[in-house]
Amino acid sequence: MPTASRILVALAGVLAVLIPTGLVSSPAQAAPGFTVGPGTAIVVDASAACTLAVAGHDKAGRLIGLSAGHCGNVGSKVALENRRSGVIGTIVAKNKQVDYSVINFNKAVVRGVRTVGKATVTSIGQHPAAGARVCKSGRTTGYSCGQVIENSPRSYETLSYVCAAPGDSGGPVIAGGKLVGILTGGAGVAIPFTNAGIIVECLHPAIPIYSPMIATKVSVVLDQLNYYGGYGAGFRPV
């Protein structure tokens, strides 16, 4: 009596004879069940809570994400905050000074999206000048907007009066649907009659007492990635 495996092989042979070539197709591959995009909450090495600035593809076709450099190190594993996804990517490059990191996502597990909550990124842009309005999205304080305070052409950083707190690091700074910066921290507020300063964390966007938000210009980040080649070179948002 033939074994079960031989029966299956035999049936496959019969089907090949009875069904004309071209009419049998394999099942379509299911789209990844998890998404990443501007403002997605991520966890690095199961300990550091941060935010993703954007997801897109580099010139090699890899699914790439950008976040803050201080969120992890090269080789750090990245997961969604809900943890159900397991590891979805790995930090493959970072710049400690300019404070950005590059994440290579597993396309079999996640797919990139343009919109997460109120944050939408359709393209890359130059950071606007002082007085302009920008918005940010972070896993701690959510989506909020404010005014640019300082943007010097000689600096890779900008200051804006926008609510931010720990966990928002790496989040997108957006102007008119364009990603213009990556949130990296808060600026110290000087204490009168001293040389000291403190960072006043934002408790809620409706409470306008907090330190200005620091962001790294995304144009500087992409210029560096294009110069060095490799992961992230030729990056474009999804």
Secondary structure, 3 states (H helix, E strand, C coil): CCCHHHHHHHHHHHHHHHCCCCCCCCCCCCCCCEEECCCCEEEECCCEEEECCEEEECCCCCEEEEECHHHCCCCCEEEECCCCCCEEEEEEEEECCCCEEEEEECCCCEEECCEECCEECCEECCCCCCCCEEEEEECCCEEEEEEEEEECCCCCEEEEECCCCCCCCCCEEEECCEEEEEEEEECCEECCCCCCEECCCCCCCCCCCCCCEEEEEHHHHHHHHHHHCCCCCCCEEC
